[in-house]
Amino acid sequence: MSKADYSVMLVVALSLAVALSPLVDAQCTGSRALRDPSGCPDYTCKVKGCAFSSAATGATDCVYANKPCNICNPNAGKKADFMFIVDTSGSMRNEIEGVRSGLSNFVNYANTLGVDSRFGVIMYGSSLGNHQHYIQPLTSNVQDVLDALQFLADNVGGGWEPFLEGMRIAMNTAPDLTKYLNTMPTPANKVLSTAPVQWRADATKNLIVLTDEDSDRPYETPNRYNSMPSTDASCSTSGANDGFTASGFPLERDAVVADAIANDFRTYFMVQPGATCTDYQSGVIGAQVQWDDFSHFSADLTLQEYRKLAAPLQNSFQAQMLRAGKISRVYNVLDVDEPSFVNNFFTSLLDDTTLCDKCKSSVCVDDTCVDADLCVDNDPCTTDTCDATGADARCIFTPISCGSKPGDPCTNLLCDPATGSCSIEVPFVCNEVPSDVCFEYQCQANSADPPQPECVVVDRVCQVQSDPTNECLEATCHKRVGCIEGPTANKTKTQCFKPEGCDPPCGPNGGCSLEGSCVCTDGWSGPQCYIPPCNATCGGNGTCVVRIDADCDVSGLPNKDIPGECFVSRCQCNPGYVPPFCTLPARAPAPQILNETTIAIGATVAVLAIVAAIVLAFILWRVKKLANEVAELDAFANAESIGDNPLYSEANGWKANAIHE
């Protein structure tokens, strides 16, 4: 069965809501909350009950729900605190007595579930004083609680009846927590106190309101809201403000609801049915979708019923709580003096279910619950685990880890889905790729303890792919090409060679294949296998090539291989390396500074410089000559006698040129 099928079964198994097609001529009879379903037909894998009716008497339809399987009460082993908030007006004596008589049975029921319960009592509307009276703090001593309820029954009387204020004081959320303590057993000893109620942090918190009236305005002034009446009068329904007169009553109700939601309280109201203000404040009894014995309560269907009602009722205390996903119930207080009613009421306080085992899917078959593991994928190679720590079960399917083969870290083991055993061997794969195609990485066990897989470089082993069964074929690796298939060169396989040889003959370095061509051995090549193998490694930075030796005399050898001694090996270096062995990197070429253009430019600049120098020298010479001539003229003009004139000499007379000038 698939996991999807299990999910469907799980939903069906948890479906305890009202199922409830009425059956013709099959009805329950009796009074409210006590109707008997024994006359209803039995059906396989169904439990039967009576439909709920707010009417005091009259027959109701038979209803059915799926038989619960794998269902437990989540309160088992948990802690729960219950606070009774009780109206002690004069009309409440019988109801208080009924609750008191049913409490003992409830305690016994809670004990069978293993619930750690505590109970407390707050009374209001008492003639002993209008404040709230915290007459019994939360205690696990049931007798003390029974005595407190008896004290209430014996001291009923008129007074202020604000149960909403009592709820806020019980939750420690009222602005003013003033209340009486020590009222019981001697009322004269009562004292006012603001001490908070001591709820347990790890317990569910339950408020049980028991009243036959709506809630009056708060007694403590700080707890009141604007526009509330100045007297203790209850709310009026003559206005349109959420069903109340334009007053603070809706504000008070909504504040108490918000406190209950925020602090995770559960609320139970035993109230007067049909009272308008009570319906607006607590909730509508007729909207409850449950069985006649208060079991099988459906919050979702109850909310649907509220949506059919007038808008103000859709904001009742219960409606708001249910919309928030909280627990809230409403009961008819007029039936509280019936022992069966009280027992059903108390039982409904713990009417909550969960899966006993979240990791089981359980359905009813032929009136028998059949369990199955929820987390099963029927895969023998996974470990199936169910995690039940959260709100819902979570399936975890973990593949079985097989590891490596014992003693062989280079062989991994996988789980065989047919057997569930680690028996499928898978070689360890090296993902590295070498730079040379004729090498490969291969897994080898290293020297660690225990040995671990390690990838090392080895010669590549080529396999014949085209015809693996042909022993006359072999695959060899060639650089830059990889594996190439061809005729075998292994001469021991005589069946792979022509005994008569080839024409021309293959020489001593090869053999004649069955196809009639020479197959060279040991790296020799050429049509007749006379070209020797390269004998240089070229430093890994080049390729070895075979060339004819320039000094070799090859005359007289037409149409046949040149003998091996006429060949020499040479390294053809990769870019960046220099021969002869390609081990040294090439030097970077010197930068070219001079070229035709730069030479032409330089020559032009030199010629221009020479011309400029000649012109400058001429200009300087001419300037100097003029300066000398000017000096001679100045001397001639300034001479006092002919003999003093530098242009005159006794031998030659006047210098003709100077005189001319």
Secondary structure as GFF3:
##gff-version 3
##sequence-region A 1 661
A	DSSP	alpha_helix	3	14	.	.	.	ID=ss1
A	DSSP	beta_strand	27	28	.	.	.	ID=ss2
A	DSSP	beta_strand	46	50	.	.	.	ID=ss3
A	DSSP	beta_strand	60	66	.	.	.	ID=ss4
A	DSSP	beta_strand	71	72	.	.	.	ID=ss5
A	DSSP	beta_strand	79	87	.	.	.	ID=ss6
A	DSSP	three_ten_helix	90	92	.	.	.	ID=ss7
A	DSSP	alpha_helix	93	112	.	.	.	ID=ss8
A	DSSP	beta_strand	116	124	.	.	.	ID=ss9
A	DSSP	beta_strand	133	139	.	.	.	ID=ss10
A	DSSP	alpha_helix	142	154	.	.	.	ID=ss11
A	DSSP	alpha_helix	163	170	.	.	.	ID=ss12
A	DSSP	beta_strand	179	181	.	.	.	ID=ss13
A	DSSP	three_ten_helix	187	189	.	.	.	ID=ss14
A	DSSP	beta_strand	191	193	.	.	.	ID=ss15
A	DSSP	beta_strand	203	210	.	.	.	ID=ss16
A	DSSP	three_ten_helix	221	223	.	.	.	ID=ss17
A	DSSP	alpha_helix	249	262	.	.	.	ID=ss18
A	DSSP	beta_strand	265	271	.	.	.	ID=ss19
A	DSSP	alpha_helix	276	281	.	.	.	ID=ss20
A	DSSP	three_ten_helix	285	287	.	.	.	ID=ss21
A	DSSP	alpha_helix	299	307	.	.	.	ID=ss22
A	DSSP	three_ten_helix	311	315	.	.	.	ID=ss23
A	DSSP	alpha_helix	317	323	.	.	.	ID=ss24
A	DSSP	beta_strand	328	332	.	.	.	ID=ss25
A	DSSP	three_ten_helix	333	335	.	.	.	ID=ss26
A	DSSP	alpha_helix	339	349	.	.	.	ID=ss27
A	DSSP	beta_strand	354	355	.	.	.	ID=ss28
A	DSSP	beta_strand	360	365	.	.	.	ID=ss29
A	DSSP	beta_strand	368	373	.	.	.	ID=ss30
A	DSSP	beta_strand	382	387	.	.	.	ID=ss31
A	DSSP	beta_strand	394	399	.	.	.	ID=ss32
A	DSSP	beta_strand	404	405	.	.	.	ID=ss33
A	DSSP	beta_strand	408	415	.	.	.	ID=ss34
A	DSSP	beta_strand	422	427	.	.	.	ID=ss35
A	DSSP	beta_strand	439	445	.	.	.	ID=ss36
A	DSSP	beta_strand	453	459	.	.	.	ID=ss37
A	DSSP	beta_strand	473	478	.	.	.	ID=ss38
A	DSSP	beta_strand	482	487	.	.	.	ID=ss39
A	DSSP	three_ten_helix	494	496	.	.	.	ID=ss40
A	DSSP	beta_strand	510	512	.	.	.	ID=ss41
A	DSSP	beta_strand	518	520	.	.	.	ID=ss42
A	DSSP	three_ten_helix	538	540	.	.	.	ID=ss43
A	DSSP	beta_strand	542	548	.	.	.	ID=ss44
A	DSSP	three_ten_helix	564	566	.	.	.	ID=ss45
A	DSSP	beta_strand	567	573	.	.	.	ID=ss46
A	DSSP	beta_strand	577	578	.	.	.	ID=ss47
A	DSSP	beta_strand	584	585	.	.	.	ID=ss48
A	DSSP	alpha_helix	596	638	.	.	.	ID=ss49
A	DSSP	three_ten_helix	642	644	.	.	.	ID=ss50
A	DSSP	beta_strand	648	649	.	.	.	ID=ss51
A	DSSP	beta_strand	653	654	.	.	.	ID=ss52
A	DSSP	alpha_helix	656	660	.	.	.	ID=ss53
###
